[in-house]
Amino acid sequence: MRIKLEQKHYQWGLTVFIVFILCCLVFFAIYRFDVVQNFFSLCVSVLSPFIYGLVMAYLLCPIYNLTVNQSYNLMNRGKYKFKHDMAFSKAIGSIVATIAIIVIIAGVLWMIIPGLFDSLIKIFDTLPAAMRQFTNWVDIKFAKLPVAKDSIDEWVNYFTESALDFAKNTLLPHTGSIAAGISNGLIGAVGVVFDFIIGIIVCIYFLNIKDTLGAQAKKILFACFKESTADEILEGAVFTNKTFGGFINGKIIDSLIIGIICFLFMSLFGWEYSLLISCIIGLTNIIPFFGPFIGAIPSALLLLMVNPMHCLYFLILIVALQQFDGNVLGPKILGDRTGLASFWVLFAILVGGGLFGFVGMVVGVPVFAIIYAYISRALNKKLSEKGFSTDVSDYKVDKYRVKKRKSKKKRNEQDQGTTEQDHS
């Protein structure tokens, strides 16, 4: 007897085969996680120029779009029509975007690197005097407490001896390996600079072909899925871009304003390292919740080495700036773009930072906000289909079945009325 296989049998067989392959891949990924990690590290290393270019293109997209639109409108304002108006507009947008990224990077490096070198030189110059001043202060304050004075002197002597021992027995014998490490670091830095330059070129390509890439993505979606499913995916992509891009761009603008305000106040009061510290405060302020503390601690230590009172005033300024940012400036710029409670913001920052470091701390909040929104949307849809309430406050007082009970009651009354009519 010959067995006839229908289309559904082929589909079931293909599904079983795909599930089996996926199970094998998951098992291999768990069993040989180190191999998978090395593979992803290699992929990231190879694709670094494209990653840099994609990130820069995403951040520069508002500037590029604004320049292209304004140039196109300007060319078509009069009676004369340019043949290649859109090509000229894209060229102008590419030039403006390139100048913008170069100016931003050069400006940040110009503000940070000279100030960092000056700070290190001053620290090394003032460190011996600061240690002597600290020792004299301890001698004066603890003159009446000889036991505490002896303990602190012993700690200072131990610290000095440990530093000398480390320099003689650890640092000097391994100068060759240290030099090799420095050489590898310089080679790596040159590689990062090269990848970054290539990334700028890739960024310009991404900006000019983004419309084509978007059209190709839509073509693939409508070819592989039903129209309703493809429309839902596109709506999700628009929501993702709005949430993620709005948060990142808003946070950059917010941090830039905070850095400028910090620089103005520090310059007004004549505090040291005003430009360097303002750059640190502005850059670290991009990180939600923990950013102000991460930037304030090293900045306060820099001022402490020069003037302890300036350090105290600086900490007061940082507290005031963060209150202003959290209650006035941040809500005005960002609004409620994430829709996350404070607990989930903290959770997203800790998880993102633990998995991906500084980048994870920056993008962890918008990524988690998008995941949270999709999960909430799916749950609310299921609850609505079952007749339950989607409002969280109803579950606090056990009123989530009110609508369902009412509907059941109405159906029972209708059924009862129909039965009575039949009997009559």
C-alpha positions, 0 to 999 in steps of 0.5 A: 500500500502506497502512503500519500503524504500531504502538505501538512505532513511535510510541514510537520516534518520540517517543524520537528527538524527545526526544533531538533536543530534548535535544541542541539544548538541550545545544548551546545551553547550551554555545554560549551559556553566559552566557545560561544563567547569567543565566537561572539567576541570574534564577530564583534571584533570583525564587525566593529567598524559596522557597529561604530558606523551604525551607532553613529548613524542612529545618533546622527539621523535627526541632524541628517534628516533635518539637513536633507529636508531643509536643503531639499525645500530650499532648492525647490522654493523658487521656480527653477528646479534642480535635476538632482535635488535629492542627491545634492540634499543627501550630499549636504546632509552627509557633509553636515553629519560628518562635520558634526561627529568630528567636531563632537569627538574632537571637542570632547577629546580636547576638553578631557585629555589636556585637563587629564594630563594636567591633573595627573601632573598636579597630583604627582606634584602635590602628593608628597606635600599632601601626605606630609600635611596629612601626617602633620594633621594627624599628629596635631589632632591625635596628640592626646590619643597616643594609641590612635596616633601610633596606629595611623603612623603604623598604617602610613608606614605600612602603606609606604613600605608596601608601595616600595616593595611592590615597585622593587619586587613586582614592577621592576622584574616584570618591566619586559612584560609590562612594556609588551602589554603597553605595546599591545595596548598601543596597537589596540588603540591604533586599531580602535582609531582605525575602526572608528575612521572606517566607522565614520565612512560606514555611518555615511553609507548607512545614512544615505541608504537607510530608506532603501534598507527600510524598504527592503526590510518591509519587502521581506516582512510582507513576503514572509508573514501575513499582512496583519502580522507584518503590520504589527511588526512594523508598529512594534519597530516604530514604537521601539525606535520612538522609545529607544531613540527618544530616550538616548537623544533626550538623555544626551541633551539633558547631560549636555545641559548639566555639564554646561551648567556645572562648568558655568558654576565652577568657573564662576566660583573659580574652582580647579579643573572646571572643564575636566570635571564638567566633562566627567559630570556630563558624560557620566550623567548619561547613565541613569540613577548611578551616573551622578555618583560615578562622576562626582566621586573622582571629581571630588577626589581631584578637588580634595587634593587641591582644596578640601573646602572646594570639594565640599562646595562641589558636592553641594553643587552636585546634589543641587544639580541632580535635584534640578535635573531629576525634578525639572530638567529631566521631566521637561526633556525626557517626559515619561518615555520609558514608563518604568517605575523606579525599581525597574529602572534600578533593575535594568541598570544593574542587569545591563551594567553587569552583562555589558558594562558601561554600554549596558548601563546606558541602554539597559533602561530603554531596552528593558522599557521596550521588553516591559511594554511588549510583555504588558501589551500581550498580558493585557490582550489575554486579560481582555479576551478573558474578560478580566480588568487590565488596570493594576489597581483593580487587582489590589482590591480584588475587583478584577472579576467585576466585569466578568461577573456582570457579564455573566449576570447579564447573560443569566438574566437574558437566558432566564428571560428567554426561558420564561418567554418560551414557557409562556 
